Amino acid sequence: MTVLIITHSRDNECVDNVTAALEERGSRVFRFDTDRFPAEVRLLDLHDGRGRRLTLRDGDHALDLAEVTAVWYRRMNVAAGLSNGAGEELRRASIGEARRTVIGTIASLGVFCMDPVQLIRRAESKALQLEIARAVGLEIPRTLVTNDPAAVRAFAAECRDGLVAKMLSSFAIVEDGIEKVVFTSLVSPADLDDLDGLSVCPMMFQERVPKALELRATIVGQQVLTASVDSQTLAGARLDWRREGATLETRWRNDRLPPVVEERLLRLMDQLGLNYGAADLILTPDGRHVFLEVNPVGEYFWLEQPADLPISRAIADVLLGRAARRG
């Protein structure tokens, strides 16, 4: 069996861990660093009267894509190093063509993919996630997405535990070479008085949910592998644990969701058509599990060792058809 991993050259140890697990199981692995395409990696897709020849070449390593039995779509950063010497407009067009080439090639292989790009893009909709989560019985926070300041003020008046604001996508601003991430933030009375920015960019507002623990449930096929952390021990992490992510990295512990919550998460994944997702939940002080979101290609590298979660091995088993999977 041969597994094609779609990633980029600066990806983290997850790729190496899954590669090792696949090779331990007797599989061949080919890593496609998309940031090096089309400048360095070569793709040949020839159709003629005799059939099709499809080859991927990276230096001295070549892969006949007809041999691929599964694809792990991990990350994509196509043409990241492409020069803009010919102008920014041409550069954007070239990147677009390169992306279409890679995505089209993956789709045309006709093999199991974890997960198809079009399903990942669909599942990234927070509105869709919340609607499906509610329909399958998961508890969700009261949520408002809007660009209407009056609606935000009225909603805030109904939220007795306070209001938080967050973006609908992974959002960062680069200033002077420093990436500044937009974290979940508490909405203060002063913020409610100054909501003019909504005319430029809508936002998501949610009723603040009290936390006993924060949980990360990594769903791989039909497995739910869960870790938890007490983010409330650090003042900076109480609203968004990522603010103190480095400090909390070693404090994640192996945990288990109630069977009914696991079953509902799997139903959510059934509806999304995904075999992989990293779901964030809150355990409230009174014992309720509240679903926040699921990231279709969410990270897990910091969980495997401290929480003793065999996520890389689970991914390898699904890719090789050794574990139950969707599609």
C-alpha positions as CSV (number, residue, x, y, z in Angstrom):
1,M,0.0,0.0,0.0
2,T,1.1,3.6,-0.7
3,V,-0.1,6.6,1.1
4,L,0.4,10.1,-0.3
5,I,0.7,12.9,2.4
6,I,-0.3,16.4,1.3
7,T,1.5,18.9,3.4
8,H,4.3,21.6,3.3
9,S,7.9,21.6,4.3
10,R,7.4,23.5,7.6
11,D,4.7,21.2,9.0
12,N,5.3,19.9,12.5
13,E,6.1,16.4,13.8
14,C,2.6,15.0,13.2
15,V,3.7,14.1,9.6
16,D,6.8,12.3,10.8
17,N,4.7,10.4,13.5
18,V,2.1,9.3,11.0
19,T,4.8,8.4,8.5
20,A,6.5,6.2,11.1
21,A,3.2,4.5,12.0
22,L,2.4,3.8,8.3
23,E,5.9,2.4,7.7
24,E,5.6,0.2,10.8
25,R,2.5,-1.3,9.2
26,G,4.3,-2.0,5.9
27,S,3.1,1.0,3.9
28,R,5.1,3.1,1.5
29,V,4.8,6.8,2.2
30,F,5.4,9.7,-0.2
31,R,5.4,13.2,1.2
32,F,4.3,16.0,-1.1
33,D,5.5,19.4,0.2
34,T,3.1,21.7,-1.7
35,D,5.0,24.9,-0.9
36,R,7.8,23.5,-3.2
37,F,5.4,23.0,-6.1
38,P,5.7,24.1,-8.9
39,A,9.2,25.5,-8.4
40,E,10.9,22.3,-7.3
41,V,8.4,19.3,-7.3
42,R,7.3,18.2,-10.7
43,L,3.9,16.8,-11.6
44,L,3.2,15.0,-14.9
45,D,-0.4,14.1,-15.9
46,L,-0.5,12.7,-19.4
47,H,-3.8,11.5,-21.0
48,D,-3.7,9.8,-24.4
49,G,-5.4,7.0,-26.3
50,R,-3.7,4.4,-24.3
51,G,-4.8,5.7,-20.9
52,R,-3.2,8.0,-18.3
53,R,0.3,8.5,-16.9
54,L,0.5,10.4,-13.6
55,T,3.8,11.0,-11.9
56,L,5.0,13.1,-9.0
57,R,8.7,13.7,-8.8
58,D,10.7,15.3,-6.0
59,G,14.4,15.3,-6.7
60,D,15.5,11.7,-7.0
61,H,12.2,10.4,-5.6
62,A,9.3,9.6,-8.0
63,L,5.9,8.2,-7.4
64,D,3.5,6.7,-10.0
65,L,0.3,8.0,-8.6
66,A,-1.6,5.0,-9.9
67,E,0.1,3.1,-7.0
68,V,-1.5,5.4,-4.4
69,T,-4.1,3.6,-2.2
70,A,-4.9,6.5,0.2
71,V,-4.3,10.2,0.6
72,W,-3.9,12.2,3.9
73,Y,-4.8,15.8,3.2
74,R,-2.9,17.3,6.1
75,R,-1.9,20.9,5.0
76,M,-1.6,22.9,1.8
77,N,0.5,25.9,1.1
78,V,0.9,25.7,-2.7
79,A,3.6,27.9,-4.3
80,A,4.5,29.6,-1.1
81,G,8.0,30.4,-2.3
82,L,7.0,31.6,-5.7
83,S,8.7,34.8,-6.7
84,N,6.7,37.9,-7.6
85,G,9.3,39.1,-10.0
86,A,6.7,39.1,-12.8
87,G,4.3,41.1,-10.7
88,E,1.8,40.3,-7.9
89,E,-1.2,39.8,-10.2
90,L,0.6,37.2,-12.2
91,R,1.9,35.6,-9.0
92,R,-1.7,35.2,-7.7
93,A,-2.8,33.7,-11.0
94,S,0.1,31.2,-10.9
95,I,-0.7,30.2,-7.3
96,G,-4.4,29.7,-8.3
97,E,-3.4,27.5,-11.2
98,A,-1.0,25.5,-9.0
99,R,-3.7,25.0,-6.4
100,R,-6.2,23.8,-9.0
101,T,-3.7,21.4,-10.3
102,V,-3.0,19.9,-6.9
103,I,-6.7,19.7,-5.8
104,G,-7.7,18.3,-9.2
105,T,-5.0,15.7,-9.1
106,I,-6.1,14.5,-5.6
107,A,-9.8,14.3,-6.6
108,S,-9.0,12.4,-9.7
109,L,-7.1,9.5,-8.0
110,G,-10.3,7.8,-7.0
111,V,-8.9,6.5,-3.7
112,F,-9.8,7.1,0.0
113,C,-8.9,10.6,1.1
114,M,-8.8,11.9,4.7
115,D,-10.4,14.3,3.9
116,P,-11.6,15.6,0.5
117,V,-10.9,19.3,0.2
118,Q,-14.5,20.2,-0.8
119,L,-15.8,18.5,2.4
120,I,-13.2,20.3,4.5
121,R,-14.2,23.7,3.1
122,R,-17.9,23.0,3.7
123,A,-17.2,21.9,7.3
124,E,-15.3,25.1,8.1
125,S,-18.6,26.9,8.2
126,K,-19.2,27.6,11.9
127,A,-22.9,28.2,11.2
128,L,-23.2,24.8,9.6
129,Q,-21.3,23.1,12.5
130,L,-23.5,24.7,15.1
131,E,-26.7,23.8,13.3
132,I,-25.7,20.2,12.9
133,A,-24.4,20.0,16.5
134,R,-27.8,21.3,17.8
135,A,-29.7,18.8,15.6
136,V,-27.7,15.8,16.8
137,G,-28.3,16.7,20.4
138,L,-25.0,18.5,21.4
139,E,-25.4,21.4,23.7
140,I,-24.1,24.6,22.1
141,P,-23.6,28.2,23.5
142,R,-26.2,30.8,22.6
143,T,-24.6,32.4,19.5
144,L,-25.1,35.5,17.4
145,V,-23.3,36.2,14.1
146,T,-23.9,39.7,12.9
147,N,-22.7,43.1,11.7
148,D,-25.6,44.9,13.5
149,P,-24.5,46.8,16.7
150,A,-28.0,47.0,18.0
151,A,-28.5,43.3,17.8
152,V,-25.2,42.7,19.7
153,R,-26.3,45.0,22.5
154,A,-29.7,43.3,22.8
155,F,-28.1,39.9,22.8
156,A,-25.6,41.0,25.5
157,A,-28.4,42.1,27.7
158,E,-29.8,38.5,27.6
159,C,-26.4,36.8,28.4
160,R,-26.2,36.7,32.2
161,D,-22.7,35.2,32.3
162,G,-21.3,37.7,29.9
163,L,-20.5,37.8,26.2
164,V,-17.4,36.8,24.3
165,A,-16.4,37.7,20.7
166,K,-14.5,35.5,18.3
167,M,-13.8,35.3,14.6
168,L,-15.4,32.9,12.2
169,S,-12.1,31.7,10.8
170,S,-8.5,31.3,12.0
171,F,-7.5,34.9,11.9
172,A,-4.1,36.6,12.3
173,I,-2.5,39.9,11.4
174,V,1.2,40.2,10.5
175,E,2.8,43.4,11.7
176,D,6.5,44.0,11.4
177,G,7.0,40.3,10.8
178,I,5.1,39.3,13.9
179,E,2.0,37.2,13.7
180,K,-0.8,38.5,15.9
181,V,-3.6,36.0,16.5
182,V,-7.1,37.1,17.3
183,F,-8.2,35.2,20.4
184,T,-11.6,34.8,22.0
185,S,-12.2,38.0,24.0
186,L,-14.6,39.2,26.6
187,V,-17.0,41.9,25.4
188,S,-16.9,44.8,27.9
189,P,-19.5,47.6,28.4
190,A,-17.0,49.9,26.6
191,D,-16.9,47.5,23.7
192,L,-20.6,47.6,23.4
193,D,-20.5,51.3,23.2
194,D,-18.0,51.1,20.3
195,L,-19.2,48.5,17.7
196,D,-18.6,50.6,14.6
197,G,-16.0,48.1,13.4
198,L,-18.9,45.7,12.6
199,S,-19.6,47.7,9.5
200,V,-16.3,46.5,8.2
201,C,-16.2,43.0,9.5
202,P,-19.0,40.8,11.0
203,M,-18.2,38.8,14.1
204,M,-19.4,35.9,16.2
205,F,-20.7,36.6,19.7
206,Q,-21.4,33.8,22.2
207,E,-22.8,33.7,25.7
208,R,-19.8,33.0,28.0
209,V,-19.9,29.4,29.3
210,P,-18.4,28.8,32.8
211,K,-15.5,26.3,32.6
212,A,-14.4,23.5,34.9
213,L,-12.2,22.0,32.2
214,E,-11.6,22.5,28.5
215,L,-11.6,19.4,26.3
216,R,-10.1,18.6,22.9
217,A,-11.7,15.5,21.3
218,T,-9.7,14.3,18.3
219,I,-12.0,12.2,16.1
220,V,-10.4,9.7,13.8
221,G,-12.7,7.5,11.8
222,Q,-15.0,6.1,14.5
223,Q,-12.7,6.8,17.4
224,V,-12.9,9.7,19.8
225,L,-9.6,10.4,21.6
226,T,-10.1,13.0,24.3
227,A,-7.8,15.2,26.4
228,S,-8.6,17.8,29.0
229,V,-6.9,20.8,30.6
230,D,-7.7,23.0,33.5
231,S,-7.3,26.4,31.8
232,Q,-8.8,28.3,34.8
233,T,-5.6,28.0,36.8
234,L,-4.0,30.7,34.6
235,A,-5.7,34.1,34.4
236,G,-4.5,34.6,30.8
237,A,-6.0,31.3,29.7
238,R,-9.5,31.6,31.2
239,L,-11.2,32.9,28.1
240,D,-8.9,31.2,25.5
241,W,-6.4,28.6,26.6
242,R,-4.3,29.3,23.5
243,R,-3.1,32.6,25.1
244,E,-1.1,30.4,27.5
245,G,-0.7,27.4,25.1
246,A,3.0,27.0,25.7
247,T,2.6,26.9,29.5
248,L,-0.4,24.5,29.3
249,E,1.2,22.2,26.8
250,T,2.4,19.6,29.3
251,R,-0.8,19.9,31.5
252,W,-3.2,18.1,29.1
253,R,-4.4,14.8,30.5
254,N,-6.1,11.8,29.0
255,D,-9.8,12.0,29.5
256,R,-13.0,10.4,28.3
257,L,-16.3,12.0,27.2
258,P,-19.6,10.4,28.3
259,P,-20.7,7.8,25.7
260,V,-23.7,9.9,24.7
261,V,-21.5,12.9,23.9
262,E,-19.1,10.7,21.9
263,E,-22.0,9.2,20.0
264,R,-23.3,12.7,19.1
265,L,-19.9,13.9,18.0
266,L,-19.7,10.9,15.7
267,R,-23.1,11.8,14.3
268,L,-21.8,15.3,13.7
269,M,-18.9,13.9,11.7
270,D,-21.3,11.6,9.8
271,Q,-23.2,14.7,8.7
272,L,-20.0,16.5,7.7
273,G,-18.7,13.5,5.9
274,L,-15.3,13.8,7.6
275,N,-13.0,11.1,9.0
276,Y,-10.9,13.6,11.0
277,G,-11.7,16.5,13.2
278,A,-10.5,18.2,16.4
279,A,-13.5,19.3,18.5
280,D,-13.4,21.8,21.3
281,L,-15.7,21.4,24.2
282,I,-16.2,22.9,27.7
283,L,-17.0,20.9,30.8
284,T,-19.0,23.3,33.0
285,P,-18.8,23.3,36.8
286,D,-22.3,21.6,36.9
287,G,-21.2,18.8,34.6
288,R,-22.5,19.8,31.2
289,H,-20.5,19.3,28.0
290,V,-20.9,22.2,25.7
291,F,-19.7,21.9,22.1
292,L,-17.8,24.9,20.7
293,E,-16.5,23.9,17.2
294,V,-14.7,21.2,15.2
295,N,-11.6,22.0,13.1
296,P,-11.6,19.7,10.1
297,V,-7.8,19.7,10.0
298,G,-7.1,20.7,13.6
299,E,-3.7,20.3,15.3
300,Y,-3.0,17.5,17.8
301,F,0.8,17.4,18.0
302,W,0.9,18.7,21.7
303,L,-1.6,16.0,22.9
304,E,0.0,12.7,22.0
305,Q,2.7,12.5,24.7
306,P,1.3,14.4,27.7
307,A,-2.2,12.9,27.3
308,D,-1.0,9.5,26.0
309,L,-3.3,9.6,23.0
310,P,-2.4,7.3,20.0
311,I,-3.7,9.8,17.4
312,S,-1.0,9.2,14.8
313,R,-1.4,5.5,15.0
314,A,-5.2,5.9,14.7
315,I,-4.7,8.1,11.6
316,A,-2.4,5.4,10.0
317,D,-5.0,2.7,10.7
318,V,-7.8,4.6,9.0
319,L,-5.6,5.5,6.0
320,L,-4.7,1.8,5.6
321,G,-8.3,0.6,6.1
322,R,-7.5,-1.2,9.3
323,A,-10.0,0.8,11.3
324,A,-13.6,1.8,10.5
325,R,-13.9,4.9,8.3
326,R,-16.5,7.0,6.4
327,G,-16.7,7.0,2.6
